[in-house]
Amino acid sequence: MSRFQEFIVDPHPADWWSVHRGASPIVGTAIHNGHNIRSNLTDFLGLSACDRLREEDPFTEFFIRDLPNRIVFHRSRFEIDINRARDGAIYLTPEQAWGLKVWTQPLPDGAVAASLGIHDAYYAMLETYLRGIEQQYGAFVLLDIHSYNHRRDGAEGAETPFEKAPQINIGTSSMDRQRWAPVLDPFIAQLRRFEFRGQPMDVRENVAFQGKGEQTRFVHDRFPQTGCAIAIEFKKFFMDEWTGEPDIEALKAMREMIRQSLPVLLEALQARS
């Protein structure tokens, strides 16, 4: 991906995540953006880099670069999936990983414990980070950015039917929908107003996904009155999910769309206080 260097991050192999903190109650996260696997796991790994990349969320970090508060996870979800509960955060069976056999042999107990330690450390960091924003602003919004495949039958296969695959899926299953409607509804309306290649964005709620990831659940559990975590799944129309090549125009447009939503979210949050 060297031709697209400005659109990706290149963390040190030892890095777990990167955190930016600024003057805003809006947070963006890209917790499936990572691709790195720690070196002592590579002998056990049964997937190629391309196979892993297909199920990761490359370029989602790029969408949130205009937020002063950003968290980007640098490890592959195939090492540890931060967006799954701790007891399912390591893909030990193909059923946990879209039918893929991730490991060629059982992982040693020490390797499992090390990966779970990253999961524990991440959520300890996240709670401390969000407490600081809560104390400063009283409430916050977390945009939990992900992406999903829509050509699972192969590079030349048919796309997932339109009715099942919105360009942007908003997941709200763990959210107190009534409490956060004054924030969420203007945000969705703003996304739908954004035009890309002459068409408004297709934004639907709880269609392809319902927002059942661990991070949004954690936020709503620990910050029930003050934290609004919105799971945002972009269909991979902004890239070729089989080759990994991005559509530069689409990447820039989606970053701009998120940037334009920030004043709307800020105004809606302030109106609640």
C-alpha positions in Angstrom: 0.0 0.0 0.0 3.0 2.3 -0.3 1.3 4.3 -3.0 -1.4 5.2 -0.5 0.9 6.1 2.4 -0.9 9.4 3.3 -4.1 7.4 3.8 -2.7 4.8 6.2 -0.8 4.7 9.5 2.4 2.9 9.9 2.8 2.2 13.7 5.8 0.6 15.3 5.4 -3.1 15.6 5.3 -2.9 19.4 2.6 -0.3 19.5 -0.9 -1.3 20.7 -2.8 1.8 20.0 -2.4 5.6 19.4 -4.4 8.2 21.3 -5.0 11.9 20.6 -6.7 14.1 23.1 -8.1 17.6 22.3 -10.7 20.2 23.3 -13.9 18.4 22.2 -16.6 16.1 23.6 -16.6 14.1 20.3 -14.4 11.0 20.1 -13.6 8.9 17.0 -12.3 5.4 17.2 -11.0 3.0 14.6 -10.4 -0.2 16.6 -10.3 -2.6 13.6 -7.9 -0.5 11.6 -4.9 -2.4 12.8 -3.0 -5.0 10.8 0.0 -5.9 13.0 0.5 -9.3 14.6 3.1 -9.7 17.4 6.1 -11.7 16.3 5.8 -14.6 18.7 2.4 -15.5 17.1 3.5 -15.6 13.5 4.6 -19.3 13.6 1.0 -20.2 14.7 -0.8 -18.1 12.1 -2.6 -19.9 9.4 -3.8 -16.8 7.4 -1.9 -14.7 4.9 -1.7 -10.9 5.3 -4.2 -10.6 2.4 -6.7 -12.9 4.1 -6.4 -10.9 7.3 -6.7 -7.6 5.6 -10.0 -8.6 3.9 -11.7 -8.9 7.4 -9.9 -5.9 8.9 -11.1 -2.3 8.5 -8.3 -0.5 6.6 -8.6 3.2 6.1 -11.2 3.7 8.8 -8.6 5.7 10.7 -8.4 8.2 7.8 -12.1 9.0 8.3 -11.6 10.4 11.8 -8.5 12.5 11.3 -10.3 15.8 11.7 -11.4 14.8 15.3 -9.2 16.2 18.0 -10.1 13.1 20.1 -9.0 9.9 18.3 -8.1 6.3 19.3 -6.7 4.0 16.7 -5.9 0.3 17.5 -2.9 -1.0 15.7 -3.1 -4.7 16.3 -5.0 -6.9 14.0 -8.4 -8.2 15.1 -6.9 -11.6 14.4 -4.5 -11.2 17.3 -7.1 -9.7 19.7 -10.5 -8.3 18.8 -11.1 -5.4 21.0 -14.8 -5.2 19.8 -15.7 -8.6 21.2 -16.2 -9.5 24.9 -13.1 -10.8 26.6 -14.1 -14.4 26.5 -14.5 -14.3 22.7 -11.9 -11.8 21.8 -9.4 -14.4 20.4 -10.6 -16.3 17.3 -9.9 -19.9 18.5 -12.3 -21.6 16.1 -13.4 -21.0 12.5 -16.9 -20.3 13.7 -15.6 -17.2 15.4 -13.9 -15.9 12.3 -16.1 -16.2 9.2 -15.1 -19.8 8.7 -11.4 -19.0 8.6 -8.9 -21.2 10.4 -6.8 -18.5 12.0 -4.2 -20.7 13.8 -2.4 -23.8 12.6 -2.2 -25.2 16.1 -3.5 -24.4 19.5 -2.1 -21.2 21.0 0.0 -21.7 24.2 -1.7 -20.5 27.4 0.9 -17.7 27.7 0.1 -16.3 24.3 -3.6 -16.3 25.0 -3.0 -14.5 28.3 -0.8 -11.9 26.7 -3.4 -11.1 24.1 -6.2 -10.9 26.7 -3.9 -8.5 28.7 -4.1 -6.1 25.7 -7.9 -6.3 25.8 -7.9 -5.6 29.5 -5.4 -2.7 29.1 -7.4 -1.2 26.3 -10.6 -1.0 28.3 -8.8 0.4 31.3 -7.3 3.1 29.2 -10.7 3.8 27.4 -12.5 4.3 30.7 -9.9 6.7 32.1 -9.8 8.6 28.8 -13.6 9.0 28.6 -13.9 9.9 32.3 -11.7 12.9 31.6 -13.9 14.0 28.7 -17.0 13.4 30.8 -15.6 15.5 33.7 -14.7 18.4 31.3 -17.9 18.4 29.2 -20.5 16.6 31.1 -21.3 14.2 28.2 -19.7 12.9 25.1 -20.3 11.2 21.8 -18.1 8.3 20.6 -18.1 7.5 16.8 -17.1 3.9 16.6 -16.0 3.5 13.0 -15.9 0.2 11.2 -16.4 -1.2 7.7 -17.9 -4.4 6.2 -17.5 -6.6 3.1 -20.2 -6.8 0.5 -18.7 -9.1 -2.0 -18.2 -12.3 0.0 -18.7 -14.5 -3.0 -15.4 -13.4 -4.6 -13.9 -10.5 -6.4 -16.2 -11.0 -9.4 -19.2 -12.2 -7.3 -22.5 -10.4 -6.9 -22.7 -7.6 -4.3 -24.9 -8.1 -1.2 -28.4 -7.0 -2.2 -29.1 -3.3 -1.6 -31.8 -3.9 0.9 -29.3 -5.7 3.2 -26.3 -3.5 2.6 -26.6 0.3 3.3 -23.6 2.4 2.4 -23.6 3.4 6.1 -25.2 1.2 8.8 -25.8 2.8 12.2 -26.0 0.3 15.0 -27.9 1.3 18.1 -28.8 -2.0 19.9 -26.9 -1.2 23.2 -28.0 2.5 23.2 -30.8 4.0 25.2 -32.4 5.1 21.9 -34.9 7.5 23.4 -32.4 9.2 25.6 -30.0 9.9 22.8 -32.5 10.5 20.0 -31.8 14.3 20.1 -28.2 13.6 19.3 -28.5 10.6 17.0 -31.3 11.7 14.8 -29.7 15.0 13.7 -26.4 13.1 13.1 -28.1 10.6 10.8 -30.0 13.4 9.0 -26.7 15.2 8.4 -25.0 12.1 7.0 -28.0 11.6 4.7 -27.7 15.1 3.4 -24.1 14.5 2.3 -23.8 13.9 -1.4 -21.3 11.6 -3.0 -21.0 11.3 -6.7 -24.3 13.1 -7.1 -26.3 10.9 -4.7 -27.2 11.4 -1.1 -25.6 8.8 1.2 -27.7 5.7 2.0 -27.7 5.7 5.8 -29.9 3.1 7.6 -30.2 1.9 11.2 -29.7 -1.7 12.3 -29.9 -3.3 8.9 -26.6 -5.0 8.2 -25.5 -4.8 11.9 -27.2 -3.8 15.1 -24.3 -2.3 17.0 -23.7 -5.2 19.3 -19.9 -4.7 19.6 -18.1 -4.7 22.9 -17.0 -1.1 22.8 -20.4 0.5 22.4 -21.8 -1.9 25.0 -18.9 -0.9 27.4 -19.6 2.8 26.9 -23.3 2.5 27.5 -22.7 0.3 30.6 -20.1 2.5 32.2 -21.5 5.9 31.1 -25.3 5.3 31.0 -26.3 8.9 31.5 -23.4 10.7 29.7 -22.0 8.5 26.9 -23.5 8.1 23.5 -21.6 5.5 21.5 -22.6 5.2 17.9 -21.5 2.1 15.9 -20.9 3.2 12.3 -20.3 0.5 9.7 -19.2 1.7 6.2 -19.8 -0.7 3.4 -16.5 -1.1 1.6 -17.5 0.9 -1.4 -14.5 3.1 -0.6 -12.0 0.3 -1.5 -11.7 -3.1 -3.3 -12.2 -5.5 -0.5 -10.3 -8.3 -2.4 -7.2 -6.4 -3.4 -7.1 -3.8 -0.6 -6.8 -0.9 -3.1 -8.7 2.3 -2.0 -10.8 4.6 -3.9 -9.1 7.9 -3.1 -12.1 10.1 -4.0 -14.3 8.0 -1.8 -11.9 8.1 1.1 -11.6 11.9 1.0 -15.4 12.2 0.7 -16.1 10.1 3.8 -13.5 12.0 5.8 -15.3 15.2 4.8 -18.7 13.8 5.6 -17.5 13.0 9.2 -15.9 16.4 9.5 -19.2 18.1 8.5 -21.1 16.1 11.1 -19.0 17.4 14.0 -20.8 20.8 14.5 -24.1 19.0 14.3 -23.1 16.6 17.1 -21.7 19.4 19.2 -24.8 21.5 18.9 -27.0 18.6 19.7 -24.9 17.7 22.8 -24.9 21.3 24.1 -28.7 21.5 23.6 -29.2 18.6 26.0 -27.3 20.3 28.9 
